[in-house]
């Protein structure tokens, strides 16, 4: 049985502009994305290693978010922004309780 190649079709959020009050969430969500990723890796037996080694389950980014290279923080921030934009594109609103 021949399978067709997977072609992603994400919901277009290019027209969504995040309000300033929602932009405040980006860094908190990015930190949470990293924490969740790290928890998953640790649960699978991965540990810190200066270089990534899949066979030995070593990863250089199993460190505190604050110590990540800026490029890795940007990866997590992009995930946060994409998630926030999707929430808004789907008609949900985000409001901080006072």
Secondary structure as GFF3:
##gff-version 3
##sequence-region A 1 98
A	DSSP	alpha_helix	20	23	.	.	.	ID=ss1
A	DSSP	alpha_helix	25	43	.	.	.	ID=ss2
A	DSSP	beta_strand	47	48	.	.	.	ID=ss3
A	DSSP	beta_strand	58	59	.	.	.	ID=ss4
A	DSSP	three_ten_helix	65	67	.	.	.	ID=ss5
A	DSSP	alpha_helix	70	89	.	.	.	ID=ss6
###
